[in-house]
Amino acid sequence: MTENLMLAIAAIGILGSLAQWVVWWLKLPSILLLLLGVVLGKPVTGFSESTFCYSVENR
């Protein structure tokens, strides 16, 4: 469990840095890639806010 969490946090940091570099290189506003990441990231990961809230309440 801890290894997966650490890997997820590291992946978020690496992907975020890479995304910032890409939008800087393309001279686009960074919010565009951020929104695209959120829209595409939720279906890919299967993670949603309601799932998180439900799992926190039932601990």
C-alpha positions as CSV (number, residue, x, y, z in Angstrom):
1,M,0.0,0.0,0.0
2,T,2.7,2.5,1.0
3,E,4.8,1.7,-2.2
4,N,1.7,2.3,-4.4
5,L,1.1,5.7,-2.7
6,M,4.7,6.7,-3.0
7,L,4.7,5.8,-6.7
8,A,1.5,7.7,-7.3
9,I,2.8,10.8,-5.6
10,A,6.1,10.6,-7.6
11,A,4.2,10.0,-10.8
12,I,2.0,13.1,-10.2
13,G,5.1,15.2,-9.7
14,I,6.9,13.9,-12.7
15,L,3.9,14.2,-15.0
16,G,3.1,17.7,-13.7
17,S,6.7,18.9,-14.4
18,L,6.6,17.3,-17.8
19,A,3.2,18.9,-18.6
20,Q,4.5,22.4,-17.5
21,W,7.5,22.0,-19.7
22,V,5.4,21.0,-22.7
23,V,3.0,24.0,-22.4
24,W,6.0,26.3,-21.9
25,W,7.6,24.9,-25.1
26,L,4.3,25.2,-27.1
27,K,3.7,28.7,-25.6
28,L,0.2,27.8,-24.4
29,P,-1.6,28.7,-21.1
30,S,-0.8,25.9,-18.6
31,I,-4.5,25.7,-17.6
32,L,-5.3,24.0,-20.9
33,L,-3.1,21.0,-20.2
34,L,-4.2,20.9,-16.6
35,L,-7.9,20.7,-17.6
36,L,-7.1,18.1,-20.3
37,G,-5.3,16.0,-17.6
38,V,-8.2,16.2,-15.3
39,V,-10.7,15.3,-18.0
40,L,-8.6,12.3,-19.3
41,G,-7.2,11.3,-15.9
42,K,-10.4,10.5,-14.1
43,P,-11.7,7.8,-16.6
44,V,-8.2,6.3,-16.9
45,T,-7.6,6.0,-13.2
46,G,-11.2,5.3,-12.2
47,F,-10.7,7.8,-9.3
48,S,-13.4,10.3,-8.5
49,E,-14.1,12.6,-5.6
50,S,-17.2,10.6,-4.6
51,T,-15.1,7.4,-4.3
52,F,-12.5,9.2,-2.2
53,C,-15.1,10.7,0.1
54,Y,-16.9,7.4,0.5
55,S,-13.7,5.6,1.4
56,V,-12.7,8.2,4.0
57,E,-16.1,8.2,5.7
58,N,-16.0,4.4,6.1
59,R,-12.7,4.0,7.9
